[in-house]
Amino acid sequence: MTSRTKTFATLLSAALTVTLLGALLTTRAQATRGAEARRSPAPATVPVALQSSEAAAPFGIHTFRDIARRVNDGVVNINTSKLVRRPWNPFHDPSRGEEEGPLGPQSRSGRILQTSLGSGFVIDAEGYILTNRHVIDGADDISVTFPDGKDFDAKVIGQDARTDVALIKIEPEDTLTVLPLGDSDVIEPGEWVMAIGNPFSLGNSVSVGVVSFKGRDLQLQRGTSIDMIQTDAAINPGNSGGPLLNTRGEVVGINTMIVTGGASRVNAGVGFSVPINVAREILPQLRETGRVVRGWMGVTIGSMTEDLAATYDLDEARGAIVNSVTPGSPAEDAGIEPEDVVLTADGREIDDSSDLSRYIASKAPGTEVELNVLRGSEERKISLTLGTFPDGPGTSARQETTERRRLGMSVRDLTPALADRLELPRDTRGVLITEVEPGEPADKARLRRSDVIVAVNGEPMDGVDDFERAISEFESGDRIRLRVLSAERYRVVVLRLK
């Protein structure tokens, strides 16, 4: 090889080396900028809760560790207690005073102290905490414990039976760790999630899994259902009310229930959470009024099957079939009949009974809804004005304390929804006994919780107002004849006022 050729080869080699080095440096620079862009916080003008999952930080081995460090102090343990009437024990000697029973201390008053546990999480600096309704339902006392051991008394601000969501509040002494609420609509099956809660009263524990299914249609109250988030992140007794978080540390669900194998009550890899968007939607009502008011048609409905669709000459199984119509309901007033099939509501196609139930519940009472109904082989338009869904733990504090001191019991209106729970006809009229004080007149008359008073001295009772009016006519020492419905059997008892 000549010297000229060697020189040319050397220059060519140097040029190729410089070109390759430049490409390598450019690639590394682009990768670094991309990683920095992914690590940088979202612009302040875009709410984090509304970003898609693609905007999440890079997933790494420390992702869940970092989330746990950030949010753990905002996840609380909730302990509740209430006095309940114990079953009669023929071997118990009242003279011995208190004794330890299977549910806790038993007193000579005939009641036992029943306790339960759960979880919750802080949603704002004022001390508002989200949890499940079933965690605090009926509690006399609610105690909230933070991971640092500080205890606070809490009060119930609002609760909703349909979604099993409750809002409680403490009076904080120091700055609280507030958990950000995410967007449960954007999560998808296969995405990583983390659950934090208080399993078996052990204290805050972390479990990790994925979203197994989104939109699992489950009933949390008879006749109503919501689309739950299914996850394999371990959820056990005591986790109820705790947060389900995405990889950004945002709450996407409230851990609510588990499905277990056999008689076991421990996690079997199938847990369910109420989507946080469901809770977010009702938070303003819970905070302002303590309950959620929804629209109500007054029908029981079922989903269409292929066989049913064929009898209606439908080409596919769609719509909601009306099984029954509540007397005096908006549906009856509008002319809806059993075996009608609701195909659309306000022009929106109805896929099944859950779809119709959710749509009606999303509307306020008094809203006019236009339904497209199939009756036999004929379609017709029906307009109806929605009533108020008979939901929630009670209609008012007044009803819960009605004549408590004179009678030794509390009553409330018997709504169609409550009649369903008691497996009574929905048109049953009367007042429902919600609490009986041991040793008081109602207890001596052998009245019990869940009994329905249908008549006072032969006068039918349509509700609490009728009952209060009837009782007000009697004086201390008077005897009152009550006709009572208990477990589908009627009986007549005498109540003597104090």
Stockholm file with secondary structure:
# STOCKHOLM 1.0

chainA/1-498         MTSRTKTFATLLSAALTVTLLGALLTTRAQATRGAEARRSPAPATVPVALQSSEAAAPFGIHTFRDIARRVNDGVVNINTSKLVRRPWNPFHDPSRGEEEGPLGPQSRSGRILQTSLGSGFVIDAEGYILTNRHVIDGADDISVTFPDGKDFDAKVIGQDARTDVALIKIEPEDTLTVLPLGDSDVIEPGEWVMAIGNPFSLGNSVSVGVVSFKGRDLQLQRGTSIDMIQTDAAINPGNSGGPLLNTRGEVVGINTMIVTGGASRVNAGVGFSVPINVAREILPQLRETGRVVRGWMGVTIGSMTEDLAATYDLDEARGAIVNSVTPGSPAEDAGIEPEDVVLTADGREIDDSSDLSRYIASKAPGTEVELNVLRGSEERKISLTLGTFPDGPGTSARQETTERRRLGMSVRDLTPALADRLELPRDTRGVLITEVEPGEPADKARLRRSDVIVAVNGEPMDGVDDFERAISEFESGDRIRLRVLSAERYRVVVLRLK
#=GR chainA/1-498 SS CCHHHHHHHHHHHHHHHHHHHHHHHHHHHHHHHHHHHHHSCCCTTSCGGGSCGGGSCCCCTTHHHHHHHHHGGGEEEEEEEEEEECCCCTTCCGGGCCEEETTEEECTTSEEEEEEEEEEEECSTTCEEEEEHHHHTTCSEEEEECTTSCEEECEEEEEETTTTEEEEECCCSSCCCCCCBCCTTSCCTTCEEEEEECGGGCCCEEEEEEEEEEEEEEEEETTEEEEEEEECSCCCTTCTTCEEECTTSCEEEEEEEECCSTTCCSCCSCEEEEEHHHHHHHHHHHHHHSSCCCEECCEEEEECCHHHHHHTTCSSCCSEEEEEECTTSHHHHHTCCTTCEEEEETTEECCSHHHHHHHHHTSCTTCEEEEEEEETTEEEEEEEECEECCCSSCSCHHHHTTTHHHHSEEEEECCHHHHHHTTCCTTCCSEEEEEECTTSHHHHTTCCTTCEEEEETTEECCSHHHHHHHHTTCCTTCEEEEEEEETTEEEEEEEECC
#=GC SS_cons         CCHHHHHHHHHHHHHHHHHHHHHHHHHHHHHHHHHHHHHSCCCTTSCGGGSCGGGSCCCCTTHHHHHHHHHGGGEEEEEEEEEEECCCCTTCCGGGCCEEETTEEECTTSEEEEEEEEEEEECSTTCEEEEEHHHHTTCSEEEEECTTSCEEECEEEEEETTTTEEEEECCCSSCCCCCCBCCTTSCCTTCEEEEEECGGGCCCEEEEEEEEEEEEEEEEETTEEEEEEEECSCCCTTCTTCEEECTTSCEEEEEEEECCSTTCCSCCSCEEEEEHHHHHHHHHHHHHHSSCCCEECCEEEEECCHHHHHHTTCSSCCSEEEEEECTTSHHHHHTCCTTCEEEEETTEECCSHHHHHHHHHTSCTTCEEEEEEEETTEEEEEEEECEECCCSSCSCHHHHTTTHHHHSEEEEECCHHHHHHTTCCTTCCSEEEEEECTTSHHHHTTCCTTCEEEEETTEECCSHHHHHHHHTTCCTTCEEEEEEEETTEEEEEEEECC
//
